[in-house]
Amino acid sequence: ACTNGLNCRPAELQTTGQHAVAHEHVPAGPAGVGGCASPIVSTFAVTESFAIAEVQVGFRVEALHRDLLQVDLTSPDGRTVRLLDDDGRSGTDARNYDVNLFDAAALSVSDLLDNQALGTALYSQNARPVEPLRAFAGADSAGIWTLSLCDVSSGGAEAAYIRSRLALTPRLSAAPDSAWLFRTAEVNQADYVTQTVTINGWDAAGNYAAGLSFDFIADNVAPVIDVRIQVAQMTMGDPTVVLGGAVSDGGPSTTVEIEVHAPGGITLVNAARSGDTWWYETAGATPGLYTLWVIATDLAGNRSAKGPYSLEVTCLPAAPTIASILAEPAGGVTGTVTITTRLNNTGGELPAGLLVGFFANGVPVATAAAPALAVGQGVTLTVAWPDVYGGDFDLRVVPNVPSTSGSLLPLCAAPESLNRTVSTQDLVLNSAWNLISTNINPQNPDITVVQRPISGTYATIQSFDQGALSYYPQVPAPLNTLRTIDALHGYWIRVTASPPVTTTLEAARLLVVGEAVPDTTPLALDAGWNLISYLPRSSRTVSEALTNINGYYSAVMGFRGGALSYYPDLPPEINSLKSLE
């Protein structure tokens, strides 16, 4: 067979009748690896004699820095092949080798970036050695083979040799029908170059056959990487192109990857591409020092690397903290709650623009932007929460939520949110007198705050606690005796507004905001008259609701557009107050 019409030589005949052999070397215990002046040498005595077609070497060593190890294999006739060595790029911190080395493996040892676990399966990772083992092809197998191992740093690898294996496959010497093999001459610096092989055959009688040919591509040249953009520092969270350039190769396609050594570990990501131009953009999710390598691989698997490049990702040392959450009814807008929070800065200077998010049961309610805050400063933020008509809510205030464009302030540490459970009750009021109570203790019980939703629609609020209490919105504050609203008492409200439409009796709505009071909460009763609340959320008959004080009361009065009464000594059909709600 001839390559490109030249270098004609006989094909190699396949052989039969001989088998591969394997020899293991296992020391009495793990042997510490020293410097290369006194390497560990293990020997394999091979008694079988045949011409070698393939060599495989299994190797297991425990090492803190495996890239500092140098391993050589020497045949009986003195040929030496370097199996493992420092590849000249990152990875010196990877641990352990548990490899099976042979020329046809898909990955080279320089492709192995992670630590290797020393499990029960021996030599579990296939890889190509630093130098090809085909250097032993054709040599006689019989004799003493030696495997030498040393630490090029004289102890920095912190390694212990565990075991190794030598496997030899014979070259066949007798030709079965149509079995032959042709190896081309070594190709020097071919970058995706077409090669033509022409095959000629003849037999012992001189009969000749010629003209069968085929093409293959030879490529042993790695891509060339050109770095034109390098950014040494960026702000965390701000997407930035930190590396960029071009790649060239004689083949039709290449891949460009970025090996990222981040504070949290090592990852391999594909660079963005446009033709031969490549770039790597990152948002820098974690602050700290990054080390970047550019790796280009062509269609034939030839690989080149360029680096390292340092990248520092910076952040803001500010520490925004939510100190409190206050929920109150808003005035003038039906069903609206005002949420007020206190934001303090306990870290470094905080620039203006921090966005604070307000959520109710996980649903966004509103956002508020904080001004610039120096160390130790704080600010009170207030937002409106609309369309609230009763229910229980988990309010959560979160500092540094994304803006509409998705951007965040690059804080060094994620600030913690603050939660508060808030319950609301929506009470419908008719014109004239209303007798009401609530099962919500207002977070701010001040009557001037609680009455905000009905401001301007009523004349007075009355109550009773060992005597009459009253609140008139037009009267000076010191003259009013009813100053707070709670969930333990009942209240009379005289509404002066009229229903907005004739089809409803509703003239106003009172939204109470605060903490729900359990319906099992005991209510203290004084001798004589008491004006108390009804806490359960569902109605009950009067006798059922007051079971635990049977015999201790003589009358219960209510009101719904008119007076209602219940006397426990009267027949049920005579009482006009049938249930409490």
Secondary structure, 3 states (H helix, E strand, C coil): CEECCECCCCCEECCCCCCCEEEEECCCCCEECCECCCCEEEEEEECCCCEEEEEEEEEEEEECCHHHEEEEEECCCCCEEEEECCCCCCCCCCCCEEEEECCCCCCEHHHCCCCCCCCCCCCCEEEECCCCHHHHCCCECCEEEEEEEEECCCCCCCEEEEEEEEEEEECCCCCCCCCEECCCCCCCCCCCEEEEEEEEEECCCCCEEEEEEEEEEECCCCCEEEEEEECCEEECCCCEEEEEEEEECCCCCEEEEEEEEECCEEEEEECEEECCEEEEEECCCCCEEEEEEEEEEECCCCEEEEEEEEEEEECECCCEEEEEEEEEECCCCCCCEEEEEEEEECCCCECCCCEEEEEECCEEEEEEECCCECCCCEEEEEEEECCCCCEEEEEEEEECCCCCCCCCCCECCCCCCEEEEEEEEEEEEECEEEEECCCEEECCCEHHHHCHHHCCCEEEEEEECCCEEEECCCCCHHHCCCCECCCCECEEEEECCCCCCCCCCEEEEEEEEEEECCCCCCCCCCCCCCCECCCCCCCEEHHHHCHHHCCCCCCEEEECCCEEEECCCCCCCCCCCCEEC
